[in-house]
Every structure is written in C-alpha cells, then in structure tokens.
Amino acid sequence: MNVLASLLSGLVFAIGLAVGGMTDPNKVLSFLDVTGAWDPSLAFVMGGAIVVYAPIYHRFTRRTRPLLQPEFYLPIRQSIDLRLVAGGMLFGVGWGLGGFCPGPAIVSVASLRGDVLTFVAAMFAGMLGVYLYDRSRASRR
C-alpha cells in the first residue's frame, strides 16, 4: 500500500509541476529575473500549492500518527548553521544557473534533453559527494 501511495503522490506531483510550467527552465529563469522580463506566473503556481497543502498539513499533523507510517518524520532541528546556509546558497545558484530545482529536474528527465540529463547527473554527483563526506565523518568518530 505504501508503494502505491508513493507512486500516486509522485505522479500527481509530477503532473502538477508539468502543468504549472515548473519543468520549463526558461519560465523559471524568467520568474527569477525580477529586474528584466519578469514572469510572475510561477508565484501563482506556488501560491496555489500552498493554499491546497496548508489545510491538509494542519489537519494531518494534528493526528497521533500518519495514515501509512508508524510515526511522523518531521524535521526537529531548528538551528541555522554554516552547512544549512551553504546548502541553501548552492541550491539557489543551481536553480538560477540551470532553471531547475530537484523535483522538476527529475520530472524533466523524461524529455531526455541533454541539458536536463547533465543537470540531474550533476545534482546526483553532488548528493553522492555529500553522502560520502557524511559517511567519512561518521566513520572517524
């Protein structure tokens, strides 16, 4: 049941990203270009997502446990450190240079476009680098 729920959620998410234009890097870059030919339409996409998600989040986090898992897995760390800031900056630079963030990039892999495949390969290389770094730090402890 969990796999089916995950598949359905991912499919709805992918369709929403595609319909909303989030998989078009030119549209994303136009949204980020606030001093030039700014295209505010993605703000409406994000606003619509928040309007749909906020009441659902509020309702379901008041439950003692989620529907398909034994417990909620919510972030508990609230401090801001160098790793968080550096990660946010890298995310922003990648988004600004490539016009993709991770979700829309993975959805766009289906297009088999070279720029998309390059972006996703670089994204996974970065993830692998962080994973290996974290493992090496853990093994030294």
VMD Tcl script that builds the backbone (N, CA, C; Angstrom):
set m [mol new atoms 423]
animate dup $m
set s [atomselect $m all]
$s set {name element resname resid chain x y z} {
  {N N MET 1 A 0.816 -1.197 0.000}
  {CA C MET 1 A 0.000 0.000 0.000}
  {C C MET 1 A 0.857 1.257 0.000}
  {N N ASN 2 A 1.988 1.250 0.775}
  {CA C ASN 2 A 2.867 2.415 0.820}
  {C C ASN 2 A 3.464 2.729 -0.546}
  {N N VAL 3 A 3.849 1.689 -1.284}
  {CA C VAL 3 A 4.438 1.903 -2.603}
  {C C VAL 3 A 3.409 2.525 -3.544}
  {N N LEU 4 A 2.179 2.044 -3.492}
  {CA C LEU 4 A 1.127 2.598 -4.341}
  {C C LEU 4 A 0.835 4.054 -3.974}
  {N N ALA 5 A 0.781 4.350 -2.690}
  {CA C ALA 5 A 0.554 5.731 -2.255}
  {C C ALA 5 A 1.707 6.633 -2.686}
  {N N SER 6 A 2.919 6.144 -2.581}
  {CA C SER 6 A 4.091 6.921 -3.012}
  {C C SER 6 A 4.059 7.161 -4.514}
  {N N LEU 7 A 3.738 6.133 -5.264}
  {CA C LEU 7 A 3.654 6.262 -6.718}
  {C C LEU 7 A 2.579 7.267 -7.120}
  {N N LEU 8 A 1.428 7.169 -6.510}
  {CA C LEU 8 A 0.334 8.087 -6.826}
  {C C LEU 8 A 0.693 9.525 -6.440}
  {N N SER 9 A 1.293 9.697 -5.277}
  {CA C SER 9 A 1.711 11.042 -4.852}
  {C C SER 9 A 2.742 11.620 -5.802}
  {N N GLY 10 A 3.718 10.816 -6.188}
  {CA C GLY 10 A 4.744 11.276 -7.124}
  {C C GLY 10 A 4.167 11.622 -8.479}
  {N N LEU 11 A 3.214 10.840 -8.931}
  {CA C LEU 11 A 2.573 11.105 -10.219}
  {C C LEU 11 A 1.784 12.410 -10.189}
  {N N VAL 12 A 1.025 12.617 -9.143}
  {CA C VAL 12 A 0.260 13.878 -9.007}
  {C C VAL 12 A 1.213 15.066 -8.923}
  {N N PHE 13 A 2.302 14.908 -8.170}
  {CA C PHE 13 A 3.304 15.963 -8.050}
  {C C PHE 13 A 3.924 16.277 -9.412}
  {N N ALA 14 A 4.314 15.244 -10.157}
  {CA C ALA 14 A 4.929 15.431 -11.470}
  {C C ALA 14 A 3.976 16.122 -12.437}
  {N N ILE 15 A 2.729 15.702 -12.438}
  {CA C ILE 15 A 1.739 16.334 -13.320}
  {C C ILE 15 A 1.545 17.801 -12.938}
  {N N GLY 16 A 1.479 18.071 -11.637}
  {CA C GLY 16 A 1.343 19.458 -11.182}
  {C C GLY 16 A 2.517 20.321 -11.601}
  {N N LEU 17 A 3.734 19.785 -11.500}
  {CA C LEU 17 A 4.917 20.537 -11.920}
  {C C LEU 17 A 4.882 20.819 -13.420}
  {N N ALA 18 A 4.510 19.815 -14.190}
  {CA C ALA 18 A 4.472 19.992 -15.648}
  {C C ALA 18 A 3.377 20.973 -16.066}
  {N N VAL 19 A 2.196 20.809 -15.511}
  {CA C VAL 19 A 1.084 21.706 -15.867}
  {C C VAL 19 A 1.371 23.136 -15.421}
  {N N GLY 20 A 2.010 23.279 -14.269}
  {CA C GLY 20 A 2.312 24.609 -13.740}
  {C C GLY 20 A 3.477 25.302 -14.427}
  {N N GLY 21 A 4.202 24.610 -15.292}
  {CA C GLY 21 A 5.312 25.210 -16.003}
  {C C GLY 21 A 6.638 25.143 -15.269}
  {N N MET 22 A 6.694 24.433 -14.150}
  {CA C MET 22 A 7.925 24.357 -13.366}
  {C C MET 22 A 9.011 23.512 -14.048}
  {N N THR 23 A 8.653 22.751 -15.062}
  {CA C THR 23 A 9.646 21.935 -15.763}
  {C C THR 23 A 10.251 22.667 -16.957}
  {N N ASP 24 A 9.843 23.905 -17.185}
  {CA C ASP 24 A 10.378 24.723 -18.272}
  {C C ASP 24 A 11.423 25.672 -17.695}
  {N N PRO 25 A 12.719 25.402 -17.908}
  {CA C PRO 25 A 13.742 26.241 -17.292}
  {C C PRO 25 A 13.667 27.700 -17.730}
  {N N ASN 26 A 13.224 27.951 -18.948}
  {CA C ASN 26 A 13.102 29.341 -19.403}
  {C C ASN 26 A 12.041 30.091 -18.603}
  {N N LYS 27 A 10.957 29.423 -18.280}
  {CA C LYS 27 A 9.902 30.041 -17.478}
  {C C LYS 27 A 10.399 30.312 -16.060}
  {N N VAL 28 A 11.148 29.354 -15.515}
  {CA C VAL 28 A 11.697 29.528 -14.168}
  {C C VAL 28 A 12.698 30.679 -14.151}
  {N N LEU 29 A 13.582 30.727 -15.148}
  {CA C LEU 29 A 14.565 31.807 -15.200}
  {C C LEU 29 A 13.888 33.157 -15.391}
  {N N SER 30 A 12.791 33.198 -16.142}
  {CA C SER 30 A 12.024 34.452 -16.292}
  {C C SER 30 A 11.393 34.854 -14.961}
  {N N PHE 31 A 10.981 33.881 -14.163}
  {CA C PHE 31 A 10.440 34.181 -12.838}
  {C C PHE 31 A 11.523 34.757 -11.927}
  {N N LEU 32 A 12.736 34.246 -12.049}
  {CA C LEU 32 A 13.837 34.703 -11.197}
  {C C LEU 32 A 14.417 36.045 -11.654}
  {N N ASP 33 A 14.129 36.459 -12.880}
  {CA C ASP 33 A 14.669 37.700 -13.435}
  {C C ASP 33 A 13.782 38.886 -13.052}
  {N N VAL 34 A 13.875 39.309 -11.796}
  {CA C VAL 34 A 12.980 40.365 -11.300}
  {C C VAL 34 A 13.347 41.747 -11.819}
  {N N THR 35 A 14.538 41.916 -12.384}
  {CA C THR 35 A 14.924 43.230 -12.906}
  {C C THR 35 A 14.774 43.318 -14.417}
  {N N GLY 36 A 14.397 42.247 -15.062}
  {CA C GLY 36 A 14.269 42.229 -16.520}
  {C C GLY 36 A 12.848 41.873 -16.932}
  {N N ALA 37 A 12.745 40.841 -17.764}
  {CA C ALA 37 A 11.440 40.391 -18.269}
  {C C ALA 37 A 10.831 39.416 -17.269}
  {N N TRP 38 A 10.417 39.956 -16.134}
  {CA C TRP 38 A 9.907 39.116 -15.055}
  {C C TRP 38 A 8.575 38.488 -15.422}
  {N N ASP 39 A 8.445 37.184 -15.164}
  {CA C ASP 39 A 7.204 36.442 -15.384}
  {C C ASP 39 A 6.704 35.957 -14.026}
  {N N PRO 40 A 5.691 36.616 -13.448}
  {CA C PRO 40 A 5.236 36.261 -12.102}
  {C C PRO 40 A 4.331 35.032 -12.033}
  {N N SER 41 A 4.081 34.368 -13.143}
  {CA C SER 41 A 3.090 33.286 -13.158}
  {C C SER 41 A 3.448 32.134 -12.206}
  {N N LEU 42 A 4.721 31.866 -11.999}
  {CA C LEU 42 A 5.083 30.771 -11.089}
  {C C LEU 42 A 4.758 31.099 -9.638}
  {N N ALA 43 A 4.649 32.381 -9.317}
  {CA C ALA 43 A 4.224 32.756 -7.964}
  {C C ALA 43 A 2.799 32.263 -7.719}
  {N N PHE 44 A 1.973 32.291 -8.756}
  {CA C PHE 44 A 0.610 31.784 -8.620}
  {C C PHE 44 A 0.596 30.266 -8.488}
  {N N VAL 45 A 1.511 29.598 -9.177}
  {CA C VAL 45 A 1.632 28.146 -9.044}
  {C C VAL 45 A 2.011 27.793 -7.604}
  {N N MET 46 A 3.025 28.483 -7.090}
  {CA C MET 46 A 3.465 28.219 -5.717}
  {C C MET 46 A 2.380 28.598 -4.704}
  {N N GLY 47 A 1.723 29.726 -4.933}
  {CA C GLY 47 A 0.633 30.142 -4.042}
  {C C GLY 47 A -0.503 29.136 -4.039}
  {N N GLY 48 A -0.851 28.632 -5.221}
  {CA C GLY 48 A -1.896 27.617 -5.313}
  {C C GLY 48 A -1.519 26.346 -4.572}
  {N N ALA 49 A -0.249 25.957 -4.662}
  {CA C ALA 49 A 0.209 24.768 -3.945}
  {C C ALA 49 A 0.108 24.975 -2.436}
  {N N ILE 50 A 0.462 26.153 -1.979}
  {CA C ILE 50 A 0.388 26.444 -0.538}
  {C C ILE 50 A -1.060 26.435 -0.063}
  {N N VAL 51 A -1.954 27.019 -0.847}
  {CA C VAL 51 A -3.370 27.059 -0.470}
  {C C VAL 51 A -3.947 25.642 -0.353}
  {N N VAL 52 A -3.532 24.753 -1.232}
  {CA C VAL 52 A -4.013 23.376 -1.179}
  {C C VAL 52 A -3.356 22.614 -0.026}
  {N N TYR 53 A -2.050 22.797 0.155}
  {CA C TYR 53 A -1.298 21.990 1.113}
  {C C TYR 53 A -1.493 22.418 2.563}
  {N N ALA 54 A -1.585 23.700 2.834}
  {CA C ALA 54 A -1.613 24.196 4.220}
  {C C ALA 54 A -2.726 23.568 5.067}
  {N N PRO 55 A -3.973 23.549 4.607}
  {CA C PRO 55 A -5.001 22.927 5.462}
  {C C PRO 55 A -4.809 21.420 5.633}
  {N N ILE 56 A -4.288 20.760 4.613}
  {CA C ILE 56 A -4.035 19.321 4.718}
  {C C ILE 56 A -2.938 19.068 5.739}
  {N N TYR 57 A -1.863 19.834 5.670}
  {CA C TYR 57 A -0.766 19.702 6.631}
  {C C TYR 57 A -1.275 19.942 8.048}
  {N N HIS 58 A -2.041 21.003 8.215}
  {CA C HIS 58 A -2.568 21.339 9.539}
  {C C HIS 58 A -3.433 20.205 10.090}
  {N N ARG 59 A -4.293 19.668 9.247}
  {CA C ARG 59 A -5.196 18.610 9.707}
  {C C ARG 59 A -4.455 17.319 10.039}
  {N N PHE 60 A -3.538 16.917 9.157}
  {CA C PHE 60 A -2.892 15.623 9.345}
  {C C PHE 60 A -1.825 15.641 10.425}
  {N N THR 61 A -1.185 16.759 10.684}
  {CA C THR 61 A -0.189 16.786 11.754}
  {C C THR 61 A -0.828 16.864 13.130}
  {N N ARG 62 A -2.120 17.056 13.205}
  {CA C ARG 62 A -2.820 17.004 14.484}
  {C C ARG 62 A -3.146 15.567 14.875}
  {N N ARG 63 A -2.985 14.651 13.943}
  {CA C ARG 63 A -3.212 13.231 14.231}
  {C C ARG 63 A -2.064 12.692 15.072}
  {N N THR 64 A -2.295 11.574 15.730}
  {CA C THR 64 A -1.232 10.966 16.530}
  {C C THR 64 A -0.222 10.228 15.657}
  {N N ARG 65 A -0.638 9.790 14.467}
  {CA C ARG 65 A 0.272 9.132 13.534}
  {C C ARG 65 A -0.272 9.279 12.114}
  {N N PRO 66 A 0.592 9.207 11.120}
  {CA C PRO 66 A 0.115 9.300 9.732}
  {C C PRO 66 A -0.664 8.054 9.322}
  {N N LEU 67 A -1.303 8.129 8.178}
  {CA C LEU 67 A -2.135 7.014 7.723}
  {C C LEU 67 A -1.334 5.757 7.406}
  {N N LEU 68 A -0.182 5.903 6.760}
  {CA C LEU 68 A 0.531 4.741 6.244}
  {C C LEU 68 A 1.905 4.515 6.865}
  {N N GLN 69 A 2.220 5.211 7.932}
  {CA C GLN 69 A 3.508 5.051 8.615}
  {C C GLN 69 A 3.265 4.970 10.121}
  {N N PRO 70 A 4.208 4.389 10.854}
  {CA C PRO 70 A 4.012 4.276 12.303}
  {C C PRO 70 A 4.150 5.611 13.041}
  {N N GLU 71 A 4.892 6.565 12.450}
  {CA C GLU 71 A 5.074 7.854 13.109}
  {C C GLU 71 A 5.358 8.926 12.055}
  {N N PHE 72 A 5.251 10.196 12.475}
  {CA C PHE 72 A 5.603 11.303 11.597}
  {C C PHE 72 A 7.115 11.472 11.576}
  {N N TYR 73 A 7.657 11.826 10.447}
  {CA C TYR 73 A 9.079 12.116 10.304}
  {C C TYR 73 A 9.220 13.582 9.916}
  {N N LEU 74 A 9.140 14.442 10.912}
  {CA C LEU 74 A 9.224 15.882 10.693}
  {C C LEU 74 A 10.579 16.381 11.175}
  {N N PRO 75 A 11.100 17.423 10.538}
  {CA C PRO 75 A 12.390 17.949 10.995}
  {C C PRO 75 A 12.286 18.495 12.417}
  {N N ILE 76 A 13.297 18.210 13.218}
  {CA C ILE 76 A 13.280 18.689 14.605}
  {C C ILE 76 A 14.362 19.730 14.858}
  {N N ARG 77 A 15.368 19.761 14.005}
  {CA C ARG 77 A 16.453 20.715 14.181}
  {C C ARG 77 A 15.983 22.102 13.770}
  {N N GLN 78 A 16.250 23.082 14.608}
  {CA C GLN 78 A 15.789 24.439 14.322}
  {C C GLN 78 A 16.928 25.449 14.235}
  {N N SER 79 A 18.159 24.995 14.391}
  {CA C SER 79 A 19.283 25.927 14.346}
  {C C SER 79 A 19.725 26.169 12.903}
  {N N ILE 80 A 20.290 27.337 12.686}
  {CA C ILE 80 A 20.836 27.690 11.380}
  {C C ILE 80 A 22.349 27.649 11.509}
  {N N ASP 81 A 22.980 26.790 10.695}
  {CA C ASP 81 A 24.427 26.679 10.752}
  {C C ASP 81 A 25.020 26.893 9.363}
  {N N LEU 82 A 26.332 26.818 9.279}
  {CA C LEU 82 A 27.025 27.065 8.021}
  {C C LEU 82 A 26.613 26.078 6.939}
  {N N ARG 83 A 26.432 24.823 7.302}
  {CA C ARG 83 A 26.024 23.821 6.296}
  {C C ARG 83 A 24.666 24.148 5.702}
  {N N LEU 84 A 23.730 24.596 6.525}
  {CA C LEU 84 A 22.402 24.956 6.034}
  {C C LEU 84 A 22.478 26.161 5.103}
  {N N VAL 85 A 23.204 27.181 5.507}
  {CA C VAL 85 A 23.329 28.387 4.692}
  {C C VAL 85 A 24.047 28.078 3.379}
  {N N ALA 86 A 25.158 27.331 3.460}
  {CA C ALA 86 A 25.899 26.974 2.249}
  {C C ALA 86 A 25.043 26.116 1.320}
  {N N GLY 87 A 24.298 25.176 1.883}
  {CA C GLY 87 A 23.412 24.343 1.063}
  {C C GLY 87 A 22.331 25.162 0.384}
  {N N GLY 88 A 21.754 26.112 1.116}
  {CA C GLY 88 A 20.744 26.995 0.525}
  {C C GLY 88 A 21.322 27.846 -0.590}
  {N N MET 89 A 22.547 28.316 -0.393}
  {CA C MET 89 A 23.190 29.119 -1.434}
  {C C MET 89 A 23.492 28.279 -2.675}
  {N N LEU 90 A 23.986 27.067 -2.475}
  {CA C LEU 90 A 24.241 26.182 -3.613}
  {C C LEU 90 A 22.956 25.840 -4.353}
  {N N PHE 91 A 21.885 25.612 -3.593}
  {CA C PHE 91 A 20.589 25.336 -4.210}
  {C C PHE 91 A 20.161 26.525 -5.066}
  {N N GLY 92 A 20.266 27.726 -4.519}
  {CA C GLY 92 A 19.864 28.927 -5.248}
  {C C GLY 92 A 20.703 29.173 -6.484}
  {N N VAL 93 A 22.007 28.957 -6.374}
  {CA C VAL 93 A 22.880 29.135 -7.534}
  {C C VAL 93 A 22.534 28.114 -8.614}
  {N N GLY 94 A 22.334 26.867 -8.200}
  {CA C GLY 94 A 21.962 25.832 -9.174}
  {C C GLY 94 A 20.640 26.132 -9.844}
  {N N TRP 95 A 19.686 26.614 -9.064}
  {CA C TRP 95 A 18.367 26.962 -9.607}
  {C C TRP 95 A 18.495 28.122 -10.585}
  {N N GLY 96 A 19.269 29.121 -10.204}
  {CA C GLY 96 A 19.431 30.298 -11.053}
  {C C GLY 96 A 20.213 30.014 -12.324}
  {N N LEU 97 A 21.208 29.155 -12.251}
  {CA C LEU 97 A 22.006 28.842 -13.440}
  {C C LEU 97 A 21.295 27.862 -14.369}
  {N N GLY 98 A 20.665 26.862 -13.788}
  {CA C GLY 98 A 20.069 25.808 -14.610}
  {C C GLY 98 A 18.592 25.961 -14.881}
  {N N GLY 99 A 17.902 26.726 -14.050}
  {CA C GLY 99 A 16.462 26.876 -14.221}
  {C C GLY 99 A 15.675 25.692 -13.676}
  {N N PHE 100 A 16.340 24.839 -12.916}
  {CA C PHE 100 A 15.681 23.667 -12.340}
  {C C PHE 100 A 15.934 23.605 -10.849}
  {N N CYS 101 A 14.975 23.094 -10.116}
  {CA C CYS 101 A 15.236 22.622 -8.778}
  {C C CYS 101 A 15.017 21.106 -8.845}
  {N N PRO 102 A 15.348 20.359 -7.811}
  {CA C PRO 102 A 15.396 18.898 -7.934}
  {C C PRO 102 A 14.120 18.226 -8.448}
  {N N GLY 103 A 12.964 18.571 -7.910}
  {CA C GLY 103 A 11.728 17.905 -8.339}
  {C C GLY 103 A 11.449 18.068 -9.825}
  {N N PRO 104 A 11.353 19.302 -10.308}
  {CA C PRO 104 A 11.121 19.496 -11.737}
  {C C PRO 104 A 12.230 18.916 -12.617}
  {N N ALA 105 A 13.472 18.915 -12.139}
  {CA C ALA 105 A 14.558 18.334 -12.934}
  {C C ALA 105 A 14.338 16.839 -13.132}
  {N N ILE 106 A 13.956 16.142 -12.059}
  {CA C ILE 106 A 13.730 14.703 -12.173}
  {C C ILE 106 A 12.530 14.411 -13.078}
  {N N VAL 107 A 11.482 15.219 -12.966}
  {CA C VAL 107 A 10.329 15.049 -13.856}
  {C C VAL 107 A 10.757 15.268 -15.305}
  {N N SER 108 A 11.640 16.236 -15.532}
  {CA C SER 108 A 12.070 16.582 -16.891}
  {C C SER 108 A 13.005 15.558 -17.522}
  {N N VAL 109 A 13.513 14.615 -16.746}
  {CA C VAL 109 A 14.373 13.570 -17.303}
  {C C VAL 109 A 13.636 12.824 -18.416}
  {N N ALA 110 A 12.329 12.725 -18.306}
  {CA C ALA 110 A 11.537 12.020 -19.328}
  {C C ALA 110 A 11.694 12.654 -20.710}
  {N N SER 111 A 12.095 13.923 -20.766}
  {CA C SER 111 A 12.284 14.584 -22.059}
  {C C SER 111 A 13.554 14.121 -22.762}
  {N N LEU 112 A 14.486 13.535 -21.997}
  {CA C LEU 112 A 15.780 13.065 -22.494}
  {C C LEU 112 A 16.611 14.179 -23.132}
  {N N ARG 113 A 16.353 15.430 -22.757}
  {CA C ARG 113 A 17.147 16.560 -23.259}
  {C C ARG 113 A 18.512 16.550 -22.584}
  {N N GLY 114 A 19.533 16.902 -23.343}
  {CA C GLY 114 A 20.901 16.883 -22.835}
  {C C GLY 114 A 21.119 17.794 -21.640}
  {N N ASP 115 A 20.535 19.008 -21.678}
  {CA C ASP 115 A 20.736 19.932 -20.559}
  {C C ASP 115 A 20.104 19.394 -19.283}
  {N N VAL 116 A 18.973 18.736 -19.418}
  {CA C VAL 116 A 18.298 18.160 -18.253}
  {C C VAL 116 A 19.121 17.007 -17.691}
  {N N LEU 117 A 19.577 16.120 -18.559}
  {CA C LEU 117 A 20.358 14.971 -18.110}
  {C C LEU 117 A 21.667 15.416 -17.454}
  {N N THR 118 A 22.285 16.465 -18.003}
  {CA C THR 118 A 23.512 16.999 -17.405}
  {C C THR 118 A 23.233 17.570 -16.022}
  {N N PHE 119 A 22.150 18.335 -15.906}
  {CA C PHE 119 A 21.795 18.928 -14.614}
  {C C PHE 119 A 21.533 17.841 -13.577}
  {N N VAL 120 A 20.754 16.834 -13.941}
  {CA C VAL 120 A 20.409 15.768 -12.995}
  {C C VAL 120 A 21.652 14.952 -12.625}
  {N N ALA 121 A 22.529 14.698 -13.598}
  {CA C ALA 121 A 23.771 13.979 -13.288}
  {C C ALA 121 A 24.617 14.785 -12.297}
  {N N ALA 122 A 24.719 16.089 -12.517}
  {CA C ALA 122 A 25.491 16.942 -11.595}
  {C C ALA 122 A 24.831 16.977 -10.219}
  {N N MET 123 A 23.505 17.006 -10.196}
  {CA C MET 123 A 22.778 17.022 -8.926}
  {C C MET 123 A 23.046 15.729 -8.138}
  {N N PHE 124 A 22.984 14.596 -8.822}
  {CA C PHE 124 A 23.248 13.334 -8.141}
  {C C PHE 124 A 24.709 13.211 -7.733}
  {N N ALA 125 A 25.626 13.759 -8.535}
  {CA C ALA 125 A 27.037 13.752 -8.143}
  {C C ALA 125 A 27.231 14.560 -6.863}
  {N N GLY 126 A 26.561 15.695 -6.768}
  {CA C GLY 126 A 26.627 16.496 -5.549}
  {C C GLY 126 A 26.054 15.758 -4.353}
  {N N MET 127 A 24.927 15.077 -4.552}
  {CA C MET 127 A 24.319 14.297 -3.464}
  {C C MET 127 A 25.262 13.177 -3.014}
  {N N LEU 128 A 25.879 12.515 -3.991}
  {CA C LEU 128 A 26.817 11.442 -3.670}
  {C C LEU 128 A 28.008 12.000 -2.896}
  {N N GLY 129 A 28.508 13.152 -3.303}
  {CA C GLY 129 A 29.614 13.771 -2.595}
  {C C GLY 129 A 29.279 14.070 -1.148}
  {N N VAL 130 A 28.093 14.617 -0.903}
  {CA C VAL 130 A 27.664 14.911 0.467}
  {C C VAL 130 A 27.504 13.621 1.262}
  {N N TYR 131 A 26.925 12.604 0.650}
  {CA C TYR 131 A 26.749 11.316 1.321}
  {C C TYR 131 A 28.095 10.719 1.718}
  {N N LEU 132 A 29.051 10.718 0.792}
  {CA C LEU 132 A 30.371 10.157 1.093}
  {C C LEU 132 A 31.095 10.976 2.151}
  {N N TYR 133 A 30.939 12.288 2.103}
  {CA C TYR 133 A 31.543 13.148 3.116}
  {C C TYR 133 A 30.955 12.839 4.495}
  {N N ASP 134 A 29.644 12.748 4.563}
  {CA C ASP 134 A 28.993 12.435 5.844}
  {C C ASP 134 A 29.423 11.067 6.383}
  {N N ARG 135 A 29.526 10.082 5.485}
  {CA C ARG 135 A 29.979 8.744 5.926}
  {C C ARG 135 A 31.398 8.768 6.417}
  {N N SER 136 A 32.260 9.519 5.748}
  {CA C SER 136 A 33.662 9.573 6.195}
  {C C SER 136 A 33.769 10.284 7.547}
  {N N ARG 137 A 32.962 11.293 7.766}
  {CA C ARG 137 A 32.966 11.976 9.069}
  {C C ARG 137 A 32.451 11.050 10.156}
  {N N ALA 138 A 31.409 10.281 9.847}
  {CA C ALA 138 A 30.826 9.369 10.837}
  {C C ALA 138 A 31.808 8.256 11.191}
  {N N SER 139 A 32.568 7.783 10.210}
  {CA C SER 139 A 33.495 6.684 10.475}
  {C C SER 139 A 34.696 7.159 11.305}
  {N N ARG 140 A 35.011 8.441 11.246}
  {CA C ARG 140 A 36.127 8.985 12.034}
  {C C ARG 140 A 35.758 9.167 13.503}
  {N N ARG 141 A 34.486 9.177 13.796}
  {CA C ARG 141 A 34.043 9.396 15.191}
  {C C ARG 141 A 34.159 8.172 16.024}
}
mol reanalyze $m
mol bondsrecalc $m
mol representation Tube
mol addrep $m
